[in-house]
Amino acid sequence: MKGQIRAKIRIKNAGISMLISFTLSNFLSFNAAESISLKAGAVRTKKEHLNVVEKPPLELLKFSAIYGANGAGKSNLVKAMYLLRTFVRTGRLLHGAADSWCKIDAKNKERPSSFEIEFFLDGAIFVYGIEVTLSAGKIEREWLFRRNVNKKVFLFKKEQRDSPCVLGKDFERIENVKALATVFAQSSAPFLFNINNNTQALFATTPQVQVLRNVHQWFERGIEITFPDRPLSETTLLTDTDSIREFERLLLYFGTGIDGIKSVEVTLSKVMETLNIFERASLQAQIEVARQFHNRQNKEIWSAAVRNRNNVYTVKIGDDGNVQTRELKFVHNYADQGVAFERGDESDGTARLFDLLEVLVSKQSKTYVIDEISRCLHPSLTINFIEKYLSLARERQVQLLVTTHEFRLMDMKKMRRDEFWVCERRNDFSSKIRSLEESKIRIDKSLSDASETPELGGVELIERRDRRR
């Protein structure tokens, strides 16, 4: 039919990564195992909202939103994903993780917390999981397998505390991998971290294990998890001229009053003044490593962004090997004259929007998880942002999972019912999560009066009304 939107975007497998599901238990308000899935449901409309893989057959949502009352557990779900990602990337649990077990049952302190994530990467489905007793910082179990149509193919699995990983048939005859499984048996870091960070030339000498590097890099590059007080991290966009022009177009599109972005040279010392002692040391170390790579004629581009509420700085190694530091300023036109302002002169909403624009500008195949996407944004701006994202995502293999209270997103003329999840509190105050597609919540009633739908966050309004009685 003429003018009809293309129903499905079928994608090639190479270089594609997407989140499929996440399951957790015994973490903060989550007691029993709960799961969220980005697999498409039975909804037949808005097929352009799907990433469709032909082999293995897979339909995954490009967008999903989690609703719920304050304290229902929405942010705790995001924190669990962040804990898992950080643990795999750094080998260390987050500060405060030892006290993050579910307090509903005192016995949970000695029970393991479980985190399992399923994702699609380069033509295959992988499932990685770990069980860790948070109060003791001890890993009880760890596993990685590839999911085929009717079976699981284990790559490795740790079955009890301090035991070596049992290797799958792909690796069981590789002697140096077997030796490493024994060496890392009692480590407090995940095996997936250790084999990627504490080995010498393993992947160069043993290409059969490249899949373990690919999986580890998915946690580094394939998924981005952020909270209201943190920007997204693809800093190369802020040093790329074409990307900056796209940032400018979007800031103008969203009506921020910003007509352009100006890059002004500053000294490295000025940038360093904005950092604490640990951040300064980290940035300096990154600069030194980047210089070493440059001296070896390595062609990889290194850059970093340093942001606070008042300033946005970029740091990179130039072609001559010297450090280049610049500040990004925002240009407003007054009486036909461009006036440059620092980030601190912009509204909280504009600053927040600028931090989110990576989702719209990046061309990477990536999953973005954003807690409280509506924070500081006008309700209409939140809706416009999601609509713009879905428009751009038609031609991109990306995903966006958010938590929000913005009910007006639930416009079934524009959205799919399976794109929405509800986080609720049980009678014992533990959290559960379920798909709106499976619930009996009436969306039309929710939109007309959110206060009558406590499952979606209106409970506070009802409680206040009851107290007045």
Protein Blocks (a to p, Z undefined) as FASTA:
>chain_A
ZZiacfbdcddfehpacdfbdcdehehjbmbdcdddfbdcfbfghkllpccdfbdcdddd
fbdcdeddehilmmmmmmmmmmmmmmmmnopacehklmmccfkbmklmmpccddddddde
ehiacdddddddfknopafbdcdddddfkbccdfbdcfbghiacdddfklmmmmklmmmm
mmmmmpcbdfklmmmmmcghklmmmmmlmmmmmmmmmmmmmpccddfkbccfblklmmgm
klmmmmmmmmmmnonopabdcdddddfklmmmmpcfklmmmmmmmmmmmmmmmmnopabd
cddddddfkbccdddddfkopacdddddddddeehiacdddfklpcfklmmmmmmmmmmm
pmcdcddddehklgopafklmmmmmmmmmmmmmmpccddddddfbfklmpcklmcfklpc
cddddfkopacdddfklmccdfklmmmommlmmknopmmmmmmmmmmZZ
